[in-house]
Amino acid sequence: MARRDYYEILGVGRDATEEDIKKAYRKLAIKHHPDKNPGDRTAEEAFKEATEAYEVLKDGQKRQMYDRFGHDGLRAGSGFDGFTGFDLADALRAFMRDFGGFGFEDIFGVGSTSRGARGAAVRGQDLQVTLELTLEEISSGVDKTLKVKRQVSCEQCGGGGAEKGSGRRNCPTCHGTGQIKSVARSLFGQFVSVHVCNTCGGEGRIIEKKCRECGGLGTVRGISTVDVKIPAGVSGGNYLTVRGQGDVGPRGASPGDLIVVINETEHDHFTRRHDDIIVEVPLSFSQAALGAEIDVPTLDGNTSLKVPPGTQSGKVFLLRNKGIPHLNGYGRGDELVRVVVWTPSDLSVEEKELFNKLAKTRGEKPPKTDKSFFEKLRQTLGV
């Protein structure tokens, strides 16, 4: 099977700078790192492939040989024969060598095996909830109190996980370090690999007698109330992150976050288009022909609209600044009012006579139709 081009793997051009290569690799490495994709062989292979490409292209001499001779330039006689046996240990070592100090606790979570620090408690899980909002709430902004089912601290043991009167002792597997170290030899030479201890989960200590209420976890299932402030102008699919309101971590570890996803409920009258809103308003024959001043609904209540004489069905009127406020900005969208002439279906004898007279006076054939609603809408919006 032919090996992929290193520039293609990293998604950079052949004129890419060293900084471009470094940024591209870091992005791919974070995406496919084994700590973020446990047990995923495809991600592991992608991580190794990206690291191999990075190791060649970041080095001026190796890159020059690769540019001239391709993969063959890294084999016999080139001094770079080692890449034919590049394994996961090599990839992890290379990654941590150049990026180990970039704050991967935030990227991979507090319990990442890349850290291997003693007492490293696993961070609580993030939670996600969907919040239904009306257009009126979106228009004005709103404060909401949510009830969230989550892991909360166990009252029986105070979140420590141990039965009252019981203590904790050093883990017999890692002897209190929270880490398991192993020495391996690779094509780069000998190096030490560090992994989180599976027995104690990296904490370095184990519970002598587990709490009967929580089974030693330190958390139990509960319900919490969370207050969130929704700014005006949000849209369906937007989300807010409420720090520390996810599941509480085991045995006193830091909690996860709560992700609040906005869902915009369908409105009875208004249709939203970005920050503009569209509404249809009925007109009688007489109002359309003679003109009238009518009440039009807006998100802030009714407002008055003057309809000129001779208004055709489908005419679109623009109400400035009556739409949705711009999120995190100034001003707001507009309201588009489409008037529709209402045709009565139960005419009285007198009304029929009046319409017959009108038909004889005006003729039965209507004039050519005006522009369609969507043409008028595009014209009004300038699109």
N, C-alpha and C positions, 0 to 999 in steps of 0.2 A: 504493500500500500504506500503510495507516494506521501511524503511528509509535506505538511502545509508550510507555506511561506511565512517566515517569522513576522514580516511587516503586516501581512494579512491577519495573522493571529492577534496582534496588538491593535490592529485597526489604525495604523499610521502610515504615512507616505515614506518613500525612501529618502526624502530630504528632511525627515523629522529630526528635531534636536534631541539632545540627551534628556532635557526636561520634558519634552513631549512624550518620549518613550517611557520615562519614569511615571508620569501621570496616567498614561494609558494602561500600563501594567498594574499600577496600584488599584485602579478602578476595577479591572478584571479580577485581580487577586482577592479583593474584598468580596466581590460577587460570588466567586467560586470557592472560597476558602473552606476547608473541611470543617472548621468550627461552626460555620453557618449552614453547612449542608451535611450533617452527620449521616454516614451510611450511603451517600449518593455517589456512586462510582463515576457517573458522567461528570459531575462537578469536580471530582478529584482529578480526573484526566484533564479537564479544562484548566484547572489550577496548575498542574504540572506543565502542561503545554505552554501556558502563558509565561510561567517562570523560566522555562527553558529559552523561550524567545527573548525574554528580558535579559537573561544572563549573557546572551550573545550580543545583542544590539547595544547594550549599555557600555560594553567594552570596545574601545576604539580599534584595537588590533583584531579582535574576533570579528567585529562588524566588517572590517575591511576585507578579511578573508572570505566572509560569507557573501559580501556584495560581489566579489570577483568570481568565486567558484561555487557559490551556493552551499548546500549541505555537505557536498563532497569536500569543500575547503576546510571543514571542521573534523575531518576524519584522518586517515593515515598521513603522517608526515606534516600535519598542521599543528600538532601539539594540543588539539582540542577534541581528541577522540572520545573523551568522556561523555559527551552528550548522547551517545547511543545507549547509555545505561542510566539516564537521569531518572531518579525515583522520587517518591513523595517526600522522603526524609531530606533529600537534597533541596527540594523545592521549599519545604518549610524552613529549612535553615537559611536559604537565600532570602526568603521573604522577611523573616524576623531580623536578619542582619541589617537590612536597609530600612525596614519600616516598623521595627519593634517598639519604637518610642512615639508612635503617632496617635496614641490614645485609643487602642482597640478595645478597651473596656466598654467604651460607648458604642463601638461599631458592632462587636460580637456579643455584648451582654456581660454582666459582671461575672458569670460563671464560665467564661471562655477558657478553654484548655490552653490557649496561647499565653495566659498570664502565669498560671502555676504558682500563685502567691499563697502563702500559708493563711488560713482563715478566710479563704475566698468563698464566701457564701453565695449560693446561686440566687440571682435576682428573680423577683416575682414576675409572673407572666403579665404581659400587656393584655388589656381587654378592649373589646370594641363594642360599642352600642350605636344604634341608629336613632336619631332624633327627628321626629316628624315636625315640620314647621309650616304654618300657613303663609301665604303671601303677605298678609298684614303683619305677622310677626317678623318676617324677613325684612319688610319695609322699615319697621321701627326699631328693630333690635329687641332682644328679649332676654330676661334672666329665667333660667330653668333649674328646677331641682330634680335630679334623677335618682331613682332607686336602682342600685347596681348589685347584682349577685356576685360576690367575690370571696376570695380567701382572706380571712381576717385573723388577727392574732388570737391564739388560744388563751382564754382567761384562766383555765385550769393550771397551766404551767407558765403563764406569762409570756408565751411565745418562745421559750427556750427549748421546749421539746422533752424535758426531763420530768419524771414524776417527782412530786414534792419529797424532799429528803434525799433524793438521788443526785449524783453529780456527773461530771464528765471526765474522761481520761484520755490520754494520748492514744491516737490510732495505732494499733499494733502493726499495721501494714506499712505506713509511711513514717512511723515513729514521731508523729507530731509535726512533720514538715508540710503535710498537705500535698506533697509531690512524690512522684515516682520517677527516678532518674535512670536512664539506661545509656550505655556507651555503644555507639555504632561506628562502623567504618564505611565510608562512602568514597566516591570518586574524588571528592574534595578533601578527603583526609578523615581523621577521627574527630568526632564531635559528640557532645552530650545532648541527648533528647530528654526533655522534661514534660511529664504529663500529670494531670490532676489525678490524685488518688481516688480510685473507684470506691474504696471502702468508706471513706469519710467525706467524699465529695469535695475534697480540697480544704476542708475546715481544719484538719489536723487533729481533731478530737472527736470522740464518739460518746454517745450517751450510755451510761451504765444501765439505767432503767427508764424505758420510754413512757411518756405520759399516756395514760389510758384513754384520755379524751381525744387526742390528736394523733396518737400512734408515733410520737416522736417528731412529727413534722413541725410542730409549733404553730400551725394554722388550722382553722376549721372553716367550713362554709358558712357565710353570713350575708347580710344585706346592709349596705351602706348608702347614705344619702350624699350626693355630690352636687354642689352648686356650680353651674356653668353660666357664663355670660356670652351670649351670641351677639356679635356685632351686626349692624344693619348691612344689608347688601350681599349676604352669603347666597350661594347657589347649591342646588342638589349635587352631592359628590364632594363638596368642601368638607374638611374635617378640622377639629380642634384637638390638641393633645393636652390632657389634664395630667400634669406630672404627679407621680406618686399615688394615683388613685386606682391602680390596677390591683392584681393579687399581691398580698403581702408575701414576701419571700420566706422560705423555711428558716426556722430557728433564728429569727431576728434579722434576716437579710433585707436589703432595701426592696421596696415594693416596685412593681411595674407601673406602667402608665395606662391611662384610660383614653382611648381614641373615640371621639364623638363624631360620627359621620352624619352629615346633614341630608335629610330627604325632604324635598319640597312637595307638599301635598297638592293635588289638583284642585284648582279653584272653580267655583260654580260659574263665575262670570268672566274672570280675567284669564288671558293667555299671556305667558311671559316670553319675551324675545330678548335675550341678554338682560339689559336693565330697563328695557321698554316693556310696557304692558299694552295689550290689545283688548278692546271690549266692543261688543255689538249692542246697539241701542235701537229699539223699534220706533218708527214714526208712522203717524196716520197719513192718509192721502192729503188731508187738508193741511196738516203741519208741513208736509214736504212741498206742497204747492204754494201755500201762502207764507211760509216761514213761521218760525216759532222760537220761543226760548224754553229749553227743556232741561230737566235735571239729569245729570250724568253721574254714575257712580265712580268714585276714585278710591284708592287705598286709604285716603284720609277722610272719607265721607263724600256726600254728594256735592257737586258743583254745577254751576249754570253754564249752558252752552247755547249760543245763538245760532239757529239754523236759518240760512237765508232762503228767500222764496225760490222755488224751482229746484230745490235740492233733489238730486237723483238717488235712488236706492243704491247703496254701495259706496256712497261718498265717504271719504275718510277725513276726519278733522284731527288736528294735532293740539294736544294740551301739553305745553312745555312744563318740564320739571314735576310731572305728576306720576312718574314711574318709580323704579327701585333706586335707592341711594347707591352710589358707586362704593364698592367695598374698599375700605382703607383709603378713601379719596374724597374729593369735594364734588358737590353737585349730585344730580340724580338723572335717571332716564326720563323719557316722555311717555305720555299715554296717547294711544291712537284709538280714536272713536269712529267706528264704522256704523253709519246709520242704515237701517233696513226698513223699507216702506212695508207696513203691515197691511195685508189684504183681508178684509172681513169676509167670513164664510157664511154668515147668516143675515143677509140683507133684508130689511123690511120692504114692504111694497113702496113706500115713499122714497126709500133710498134707491131702490131699483129704478124708479122713474127719474130721479136726479142723475143717476149714472147714464141712463139712456139718453137724456138730454145732452149730457156732457159728451157722450160718444158721437152724437150727431153734429155737435158744434166743433169738436176737435178732430173728428175722424177716428176710425178704428185702428189705423196703422201707426204704430209708434215710431219715433225717430230712430236713427241709428244708435246702437248701444254705445254707452260710454266705455272708458277703459275698465278693464277687469279690476277686481279688488286687489289682486296681487300686484298688478302693474301700478296701481295707485299707492299701494303700500311701499313698493320699492322706490317710487318717485318721492314719497314723503320722507322716507328714511335716507334718501340720497345714495341708494345702492344699485 
